[in-house]
């Protein structure tokens, strides 16, 4: 692990007022534009609902495309993504919401998110500790912080930042940094 050693304790994500799939990540005195799940932020995350899960989550580790970027400076464990890496999103898989290898073998085909992508979305990925200790089948998988699509198009439930913002932010993330995703207040 590398990094400044002066790590943030909380990264706070808030949903935008006019578009539930867009928001802001507040990190100390810095504010970053983010894309959120197409369904906005929800207190009841379920597999495939397109919602970003509200709560206070640990950040587990960083994956990165070593063929596209250098090893990031961060306080989290960081490892290169391999071409056959995936993340199980199949609730019946014993490895649900865990790193797996493609192609998965066995008598049944399991579903998994490909980590090695042709687009740049997973050039840098922070694994968010949602539904992972232990995973509850169907409770949501592959919740990451990753790079944003053009125009900050909605995610499937992740938090997405621009490449420059992500690379600046991860320098200030350490083993005790938490991601707080705030449930929006109900309008009266």
N, C-alpha and C positions, 0 to 999 in steps of 0.2 A: 504494500500500500504506500502511496505517496500522497502529497497534498500539503496544505499549509499547516495543518494541526489546529487551526482556529476554525472549528466547524460550527455550522448553524445547528441549533437544537430543533427548530420547527420550520418546515416549509408549509405555508398555508394556501390552500387552493379554494377560491370562491367562484361560484358560477356568475356569469354575466347577467345583467338585468333584462336584456332584450333578446338574447339568444342562449338557451340553456346548454348548447354544445360549445360555448366559448366562455372563457373566464380569465382569471388572473391568478398567478402564483406569486405570493409575497414571501421573500426570502431576506430577512433582516430589513435593510432600507432599500432593497431592490425589488422591482415589480416586473414580472414577465408575463407576456400574453401567452395563453395556452388554449389548446383545443381539448374538449372533453368528449365524453360519450354522446352519441347522437340523442340519447334520452335524458341528458343532463345528469345531475347528481341524485342518487337515491339511497335511502337508508336500508332498502331491501334488495340488494344485488342478487341476481339470478343469472345463470349461464345463458348467454345469448340475448339478454335484454337491452344491450347497448347503453347501460347506465354506468357511470363512474361511481364507485362505492364510497359513501360518506363514512368518515371515521378517522381514527388516528392510527396510522400504519407505520411499521418499521420499514426501512429500506435495506434490502438484503445484500445485493451485489450488483455489479455493472458488467454487462456484456458489451463488446465492441467489435466492429469489423476491422481487424488488423490490416487488411488489404486496402482499407480506405482511410483510416485514421491511426495516429500513434496511440500507444497506451495512454489512457487519460490520467491526468493528475487528480487524485481523489483519495479520500480516506476509507472508501469502501473496497472490499475485495473486487478485483477486476480481472476478467478473463476474455480472451478472444472467442468470438463465435466461430464454430466449425461448420462447414457446408452441410452436414447432416443433422445439425442441432434443431430441435423442435421443442415446443411446450405443449404438453397434453391438455386438450380442452374437452376430452371425452369423459363424462361423469362415470362411466362404467370401467374406465381404465384404473388399475391399481396405482398407476403413476399420475393420476389426475392432478393437474395444477403443479406439475414438476417438469424439469428438463428431461427430455427424451431424445432418442436418436431416430432419424428417418433412414430408410423406411422401417417402420416398426414391424416386427416379425410376430408370428403366432397364427392361430387359427382364425382370428378375426382382425379386420382392418380397424385401427383406432384413429381417431381424429387428433391432429396436433397442429398448432400454429407453427409455421416455418420461421425460424430465427434468421436464417441466411436468405435475405430478400434481394431481389433485383432493384427495387426502389431503395431509397436511403432511409426509410423510416426506422430501421433497426441498426443503423450504423453505430448508435449508442443507445443502450437500453438499461434502465434501472429497474430491477425487480422490486415491486412493492409487495410487502408482506401481508397481502389480503388473502384470506381463506387458505392459509398454508400451514397452520400449526394446530392440529392436522387439517388437511383439506376436507371439506364437506362436499360430497358429490352434488353437483348442480349449483353450488354456492358462488360460482364465478371463478374464472381462471385467467391466466395470462394478463393480469393487471400490471401494467408497466408505465414507467415514464419513458417516452421515446421521442423521436423527432417528428415534427409536424408536417403534414401534407401542405401543398401550396394553398394559400388562403385560409389556413387553419381549419381545414375540413374536419368534420366530426370523426371521432375514433369509435371503437367498439366498446369503450369503457375505460380507456387509458387516459393519461394526462400527457399531452404532446407539446413540445416547445420547439422553437427554431434551433438550428444547429449552433449558431453563435451563443444563444442564450443557454442551451444545454451545456456546452463546453465551459462556459463561464461559471455556471451554477455548480457543476460537479466538483469543482476545486474546493468548494465550501461544504461538502457533504461528508460526514464521517459515520462511524459505526453507531452513534447514538442519535443521529438525525432522524426525525420522524416526519412523515407526510400527513398533514391534517387536511382532510377534504371536508369542507363545511357544507352541511345541508342548507339549502336556501331557506330563508324565512318565508313563511306563508303570507301572502298579501291579505290584508283585512278587507 
